[in-house]
């Protein structure tokens, strides 16, 4: 296989544990990184990705954060799309009435109103700590600087998420895309962004999507896996990701990405 760019999702894909890549993965990335550009593509915030770049020795490469809403290269912003504060306030009012908490993300600013099991789990998984303040305070602070969120995380009970899902589609689909991470989480991103669009924006003259091999596991990886030259799903991937991919590799806990690289690249 001859590819110029390798793009990989992190959680559930490249990461063999909740917050790190294996030595096997580091070794395989180091073996190919001089001839294939490695680009990390994730829903994470920048500082939850750069420590992994450093571990793999690819700090100078671009990163795609927040599912494509923020693209950085060597700490410089290449592309940024945020959700408007007005729509975010409207969403906050709706969620407050339904007892759904918000996690708000903008660049490396992660804000939540209070801690919870979910928040503590994300602190462990991403090696980042949030600012604890009322959501209304966060929104006022960001509005004063004309900032909006790159990502919104909705956290609540399964029943609350089941009930709010059709409402999100009816009231916010013009500006936001949402996908269900699990029964109690919904991730919201700006409507116009995707991992695939971000990858397209990073292609250099003479490069095309056919030059890209990509790895993923979740709903937000489907379009990427389907449209690049070679899409590879890990064994633990959702069925939609497996169907979109050209190949299936071992699970993330079995270092599936590294194994595929060793066998084919």
N, C-alpha and C positions, 0 to 999 in steps of 0.2 A: 504493500500500500504506500502511495506516494502523496502525502498531504503537506501543505505549507503551514496550516494553522490547526491547532488542537484546542477546542473549547470544552470546558467541563463544568458542570454543576458541582456544588460542594456537598451539601447535606444529603445523605442517603446515596451519594454517588462516589465522589473522589475521597471523601472522609471515611476512613475505616472505623473511627470511633466518633463520638459526638462532637469533638472539637479539634481533631488532628488527623494528619495523613500519616501513613505508615512509612517506615524506612524503605520498604520495597518500592512504594510509590515515589518517594524522593529520589531513589536511585534511578528508576526508570525515566522520570522527568529529566534528571540531570543527563542521562544518556542521549536524549533526543533534543534537548532544548536549543542546541546550537543550529539545528537544521529545521526545526518546527517551532513556530511561535506558540507559546502556551498562554491561553487567556482564560482566566477564571470567570465564570458566569453564574451569578447567584442572586437570591433575594436578600442577601445580607447587606449590612452597612459596610463602608470602606474599611474601618479599622478591624472589623471581624474577618476581613479577607487579606489584608496586607501582612499580617503575621504568618499566614500560610504561604503567601508569595515569598516572603523572606526565607522561610524554612526550605523552600524548593529552589531558591536562588533565581527567581524570575521577577524581582522587584521592579525592573524597568518596563515590564510588559503592561499593557492596558488591563484594567479590570472592569467588568460589567456588574454594577451593583443594583439592588432594588429591581431585579428582573428587567433591567434596561433603562430605568428612569434616570440613572446616573452612570456615566462612563468616565473613567479617569485614566490618565496615563502619566506616570511619574509625578503623581499628586496634582496634576493639572486637569481641570474640568474640560472634557472633550464634548460632552453633551449632558444636559440637565433638563428634565421635565418634571414639574410638580403638580399636585392637585391644588385647586384654588382654595384659599382660606374660607371663602363664603360657602362652598360646597362641603368643606370639612366641618364647619360649624353646624351646618344643617344635619350632617351625618351624626355629629356628636349629640345633638339634641334628640335625635331618634334613638340612638343607642343608650343614652342616659335613661330614657323612659322604659327601655327594655332590659335594664340592668346589665348592659354589655359594656365592658371596659375597652378603652382604646390605648394602643401603643402607637405613638407618633414618631416618625423617622424623617430626618432632614439632614443631608450630609452625614456627619458623624454625631449628630444630636439625636438621642433616643430618649423619649419622655413618656413616663407612665404616672398615673395618679397615686398608685400604691403598689406594694410588692404582693406577690402571689406565688403559688407553686409554679405557674407557667413562666412568670417573670424570672424567678430564680433559676429555672431550667435554662432559660435563654442566656442568662448571665454566664452560666457554666458552659453552655454549648458554644457561645460566640466570643467569650473572653472580653466582653464589653459590659459596662455598667450604665444604667439609665440615670437620667435626672428625675427625681421624684418631685412632682408638683401637680396641682390640679390641672386637668386638661384644658380648662378655660384659660388658665394662666399661660400655659404653653402657646395656645392659639393667639392670645393677645400679644405675647412677646414676639412671635413669628410675624404676625400681621404688621407690627410696628416696623419691621425690617423688610416688609414685602416678600416674606418667605412663605412657602407652602410645603406640605409634606411630600417626600418622594414615595413614601409607603405608609399605609395605615394597617395596623393589625387589630382585628376585632376579636375579643376574648370573652366568652360567655358559656352558658350551658348549651347542651345539644338542642334542647327545646327552643331556646332563644335564637340559636343560629338557624334552625329549621324555619322559624317564623319570620326572621328578618331577610332571609335569602331572596324570596320573591319581591320584597319591598325594595331591596337594593337594585334589583333588575329594573323595576318599574320607575324608580325615582332618580337613580344615579348612573344608569348605564351610558348616558350621553358623555360623561366625563371620567368615569371610573370603571375598571375591570376588577372583578373579585373572583377568587377561587378558594375553595374549601381545603385548607391544609389537613384538617381532621374534623372530628365531630364538634369540637369546641373552638375552632379557630377559622377565621376568614381573613385572607390577605387581600388588601385593596391596593391597586396600582393605577397610575394615570392611564386613561383609555388608549392613548396612541402609542404606548411603549410595549416592547416585547424583547425577549432575549434575542430573537432572530433579527429584529430591526437593529439592535445594538451591534450585533456581529456584522451586519451589512455595512454599518457606518464606519467600521474599523478596517474594512477591506482596502488595500492599497491598489494603485493602478496596476492592471495586469492580473489581479486576483479576483476570484469569484467564489460563490458558495460551494462550487464543486471542489475547491481546494481545501475545504474545511471538514475535519472529522470532529464530531461532538458526542459527548457522553451525558446522560441524564437519567432521571428516575420518576419525575412527577408531571402533573398536568401542565405546569408552566414550561416544561421542556419539550412538549409534544411537537409544536411547530418547528422548533430548532432541529429536533431529530429527523423530522420529515423532510425538511428543505435543504439541509446541507449535503455535501457530497457523500458523507457516510455518517449515519446516526447509529450510535451504540447504546443500548439500554442495559443497565445492570439487572441482575436476576431478581432483585427485590423491588424492581420498578412497578408502577401501576400498569395495568393492562393496556391503557391507552398509550403509554410511552413505549411499551414493548411492540405494539402494533405499528407505531410510527417509525420504529428503528429498522435499520438494515441488518443489524447483528445483535445478539444477546451475549453478555459476558457474565462472569461470576458476580455474586452480590458485593455490595460495598464492604461488608465485614470480611469478605474473602479477597479483598484488594482487586476487584474485578477490572477496574480501569488499568491498573499497573500490569495485570496479567495480559490484558488485550494488547497493551503497548508492547510488552515483551514478545508476544507471539506474532504480532503483525507489523510493528513499526521499528 
